[in-house]
């Protein structure tokens, strides 16, 4: 069985990438179930040189194809090249890793008719992301701060615009649902959201989280540093300015603690200016680096995002014995954290409670250690073995594997 990951940008195959998630599952099935499942990639744009430079040492060897026309998927050249690749490499199933659009739907429809491949839509975020994100952006912005005329018009006509956008997204997703053989979401909590989008009591909708990468802690729970860490892309959605505001209140009473921010992005300069202008102490911006060792050495990992899908960084932290703390801005957080048992779920924008929670962890190290141990236990739910079982069920239901493999 041969599976092809389809995405806009090359899924550079380093550890902790999307490729690595599926590669772990398939390698597990090869070794434990003697199943011959191979993974390949097709894309429009190559990975950035920065990404290749940072993760070159961790790259996994893999097979891939860059489609010739990178402006859009649905061109005659791309159709021809991908069909030939599918035939030459005996591809049985395509994992479409993108939210639907007209160009992609037309492309996949052609590929499906002419190749006979099964096609799964794998959605790595909340399924209503487009509308949810636009609502967040427009409702939390002053019209003077919006950069384009288009955005200003959207703000002025907010109610009508959101209604039309919602109608369009639902229609596109209905068409996309009919095209795919199944839809895979990150969490059970997203299934009802998706069903409402397509306005159907749909079948072949699955909830499978990403597995935790194959990592192990080098630093014991007792010996971790007095450090809070954030890992992620520095964008408005990640809202790291909230974490800096929280840190402003933490730093005064906890001089021996530090805040480490891992990641890069368009908001970095703005965030660094906040840290400088507010005289924030012991804050370090590391840029984009390999994050695992930094996470492993920290005691607490914080997220303050407007929304997430199912953040792998939380799972990594828990596997390494680091306590996760985050806002309740995404339903899947309840899949990951059992509140007050192995981490904390904070009501959105309740900064005072966030600060109070961090103080409770910082000032009682035995409490922190117990949280961390329970976090490691909870992380087993997302082990490769448990996730692989869910994938076998899907492959059997699609007749890609026999029932004897179940």
Rosetta blueprint (number, residue, H / E / L):
1 X L
2 X E
3 X E
4 X E
5 X E
6 X E
7 X E
8 X E
9 X E
10 X L
11 X L
12 X L
13 X L
14 X L
15 X L
16 X L
17 X L
18 X H
19 X H
20 X H
21 X H
22 X H
23 X H
24 X H
25 X H
26 X H
27 X H
28 X H
29 X H
30 X H
31 X H
32 X H
33 X H
34 X L
35 X L
36 X L
37 X L
38 X E
39 X E
40 X E
41 X E
42 X E
43 X E
44 X E
45 X E
46 X L
47 X L
48 X L
49 X H
50 X H
51 X H
52 X H
53 X H
54 X H
55 X H
56 X H
57 X H
58 X H
59 X L
60 X L
61 X L
62 X L
63 X E
64 X E
65 X E
66 X E
67 X L
68 X L
69 X L
70 X L
71 X L
72 X L
73 X L
74 X L
75 X L
76 X H
77 X H
78 X H
79 X H
80 X H
81 X H
82 X H
83 X H
84 X H
85 X H
86 X H
87 X H
88 X H
89 X L
90 X L
91 X L
92 X L
93 X E
94 X E
95 X E
96 X E
97 X L
98 X L
99 X L
100 X L
101 X L
102 X H
103 X H
104 X H
105 X H
106 X H
107 X H
108 X H
109 X H
110 X H
111 X H
112 X H
113 X H
114 X H
115 X H
116 X L
117 X L
118 X E
119 X E
120 X E
121 X E
122 X E
123 X L
124 X L
125 X L
126 X L
127 X L
128 X L
129 X H
130 X H
131 X H
132 X H
133 X H
134 X H
135 X H
136 X H
137 X H
138 X H
139 X H
140 X L
141 X L
142 X L
143 X H
144 X H
145 X H
146 X L
147 X L
148 X L
149 X H
150 X H
151 X H
152 X H
153 X H
154 X H
155 X H
156 X H
157 X L
158 X H
159 X H
160 X H
161 X H
162 X H
163 X H
164 X H
165 X H
166 X H
167 X H
168 X H
169 X H
170 X H
171 X H
172 X H
173 X H
174 X H
175 X H
176 X H
177 X H
178 X H
179 X H
180 X L
181 X L
182 X E
183 X E
184 X E
185 X E
186 X L
187 X L
188 X H
189 X H
190 X H
191 X H
192 X H
193 X H
194 X H
195 X H
196 X H
197 X H
198 X H
199 X L
200 X L
201 X L
202 X L
203 X L
204 X L
205 X E
206 X E
207 X E
208 X L
209 X L
210 X L
211 X L
212 X L
213 X L
214 X L
215 X L
216 X L
217 X L
218 X L
219 X L
220 X L
221 X H
222 X H
223 X H
224 X L
225 X L
226 X L
227 X E
228 X E
229 X E
230 X E
231 X E
232 X L
233 X L
234 X L
235 X L
236 X L
237 X L
238 X L
239 X L
240 X H
241 X H
242 X H
243 X H
244 X H
245 X H
246 X H
247 X H
248 X H
249 X H
250 X H
251 X H
252 X L
253 X L
254 X L
255 X L
256 X L
257 X L
258 X E
259 X E
260 X E
261 X E
262 X E
263 X E
264 X L
265 X L
266 X L
267 X L
268 X H
269 X H
270 X H
271 X H
272 X H
273 X H
274 X H
275 X H
276 X H
277 X H
278 X L
279 X L
280 X L
281 X L
282 X L
283 X E
284 X E
285 X E
286 X E
287 X E
288 X L
289 X L
290 X L
291 X L
292 X H
293 X H
294 X H
295 X H
296 X H
297 X H
298 X L
299 X L
300 X E
301 X E
302 X E
303 X E
304 X L
305 X L
306 X L
307 X L
308 X L
309 X L
310 X L
311 X L
312 X H
313 X H
314 X H
315 X H
316 X H
317 X H
318 X H
319 X H
320 X L
321 X L
322 X L
323 X E
324 X E
325 X E
326 X E
327 X E
328 X L
329 X L
330 X L
331 X L
332 X L
333 X H
334 X H
335 X H
336 X H
337 X L
338 X L
339 X L
340 X L
341 X L
342 X L
343 X E
344 X E
345 X E
346 X E
347 X L
348 X L
349 X L
350 X L
351 X H
352 X H
353 X H
354 X H
355 X H
356 X H
357 X H
358 X H
359 X H
360 X H
361 X H
362 X H
363 X L
364 X L
365 X H
366 X H
367 X H
368 X H
369 X H
370 X H
371 X H
372 X H
373 X H
374 X H
375 X H
376 X H
377 X H
378 X H
379 X H
380 X H
381 X H
382 X H
383 X L
384 X H
385 X H
386 X H
387 X H
388 X H
389 X H
390 X H
391 X H
392 X H
393 X H
394 X H
395 X H
396 X H
397 X H
398 X L
399 X L
400 X L
401 X L
402 X L
403 X H
404 X H
405 X H
406 X L
